[in-house]
């Protein structure tokens, strides 16, 4: 499934019966308690931008949702704002598609967006096609695991500081850059 098809799927099919952010134990609205008032936050794949108004210095990007501050992909955002730096990145279900090279390329972009001690909060799909609709069977979900978080955090010079199973069989993790 290419980016245009993913945008259509998430903007139309998924949008109608997605999980509410309030349902997630670790990656729901409680994440606002982890953010300092001075932190600049980028929410990559923000969907309907649920943290808007709850986090002071938030930029939400998502190519499929008009509620985003920027209706752009991660790659397009970086090309238009090459010098932006953030203290925190939310990747809550957004870095989940394609093969290992695609995931690693996107993590590299995220790493470049962060300050020297930036943090990433993750909600990752471990390869499940469980969106409560049959259309998701066409999506190439990356098979995230605890081991992949360990491997990739090390590869990109992050420390994996938290990892747990979140609601709906998703993996929650926090990485801190060093």
C-alpha positions in Angstrom: 0.0 0.0 0.0 1.5 3.3 -1.0 1.3 6.6 0.9 -1.7 7.8 -1.1 -3.6 4.6 -0.2 -2.6 4.9 3.4 -3.8 8.5 3.5 -7.1 7.4 2.1 -7.4 4.5 4.5 -6.6 6.5 7.7 -8.5 9.6 6.6 -11.7 7.7 5.7 -11.9 4.0 6.6 -10.0 3.9 9.9 -11.3 7.3 11.0 -14.8 6.0 11.3 -14.1 3.3 13.9 -10.6 3.9 15.3 -9.7 3.4 18.9 -10.2 6.5 21.1 -7.0 8.0 22.5 -8.7 7.9 26.0 -8.6 4.1 25.8 -4.8 3.8 25.9 -3.2 3.3 29.3 0.3 4.6 28.5 -0.1 6.5 25.2 -3.4 8.2 25.8 -4.1 11.7 27.1 -2.0 10.9 30.2 1.1 11.6 28.1 0.3 15.3 28.6 1.6 14.8 32.2 5.1 13.8 30.8 5.5 17.1 28.9 7.1 20.2 30.4 5.4 23.5 29.6 8.6 24.6 27.7 8.9 21.4 25.6 8.4 21.7 21.9 6.4 18.6 20.8 5.9 17.2 17.3 3.0 14.7 17.0 3.9 12.7 13.9 0.7 11.2 12.5 -1.4 13.2 14.8 -4.7 12.0 13.3 -7.5 14.3 14.5 -4.9 16.2 16.7 -6.2 15.2 20.1 -3.4 16.8 22.0 -4.0 20.2 20.4 -4.9 22.7 23.2 -3.6 20.3 25.9 0.1 20.8 25.1 1.3 24.4 24.7 4.0 24.0 22.1 2.6 21.3 19.9 2.9 20.8 16.2 0.7 18.0 14.7 1.5 16.6 11.3 -0.5 14.1 9.4 -1.0 13.7 5.6 -4.5 12.2 6.0 -6.2 14.6 8.5 -7.2 18.2 8.0 -7.2 18.7 11.7 -3.4 18.5 11.7 -1.5 21.7 12.0 0.3 20.6 8.8 -1.4 18.1 6.5 1.9 16.7 5.4 3.9 13.5 5.6 7.0 13.4 7.9 9.3 13.7 4.9 7.4 16.6 3.4 7.3 18.4 6.7 11.1 18.1 7.1 11.7 19.3 3.6 9.6 22.5 4.2 10.9 23.1 7.8 14.5 21.8 7.6 15.8 23.6 10.7 13.0 22.8 13.2 14.0 21.2 16.4 11.8 19.5 19.0 12.2 18.3 22.6 9.7 15.5 22.2 8.2 13.4 19.3 5.0 11.5 19.6 4.9 8.5 17.3 1.6 7.0 18.3 0.8 4.5 15.7 2.5 6.5 12.9 5.8 4.7 12.3 4.2 1.3 11.6 4.2 0.8 7.9 6.5 -0.8 5.4 9.7 -2.7 5.7 12.7 -2.3 8.0 14.5 0.1 5.7 11.4 2.4 5.6 11.1 2.3 9.4 14.8 3.0 9.9 14.7 5.9 7.4 11.8 7.5 9.3 13.5 7.0 12.7 16.6 8.7 11.3 14.4 11.7 10.3 12.9 11.8 13.8 16.3 11.7 15.4 17.4 14.6 13.3 14.2 16.6 14.3 15.0 16.2 18.0 17.3 18.2 20.3 20.4 16.5 21.7 18.4 15.2 24.6 15.0 14.7 22.9 12.5 12.0 23.7 10.3 9.8 21.6 7.0 8.3 22.9 5.9 5.3 20.9 2.7 3.4 20.3 3.6 0.5 17.9 1.6 -2.2 16.2 3.3 -5.5 16.5 2.1 -6.5 13.0 -1.5 -7.0 13.8 -4.2 -6.3 11.2 -6.9 -5.7 13.8 -8.5 -2.4 13.0 -12.0 -3.8 13.2 -12.3 -3.7 9.4 -11.2 -5.9 6.5 -9.5 -3.1 4.6 -6.6 -3.1 7.0 -5.6 -6.5 5.6 -3.9 -4.7 2.7 -1.6 -2.7 5.0 2.0 -3.9 5.5 2.3 -3.3 9.3 5.8 -3.5 10.6 6.2 -6.2 13.2 7.3 -4.2 16.2 8.5 -6.1 19.2 10.3 -5.3 22.5 13.5 -6.6 20.8 13.1 -4.3 17.8 12.7 -1.3 20.2 15.9 -2.4 21.9 17.8 -2.8 18.6 16.6 0.3 16.9 16.9 2.6 20.0 20.6 1.5 20.2 21.2 1.9 16.5 20.0 5.5 16.6 21.7 6.4 19.8 18.7 6.5 22.1 18.3 4.8 25.5 15.1 2.7 25.8 13.8 3.9 29.2 10.3 2.4 29.2 8.6 -0.4 27.4 5.2 -2.0 28.2 2.2 -3.6 26.5 -0.4 -0.9 26.1 -4.1 -1.2 25.5 -5.3 -3.0 22.3 -2.1 -5.1 22.0 0.1 -2.2 21.2 3.6 -1.6 22.5 4.3 1.6 24.4 7.9 2.7 24.6 9.9 5.8 25.5 13.3 6.5 24.0 15.7 9.3 25.2 18.4 10.6 22.9 22.0 10.6 24.2 
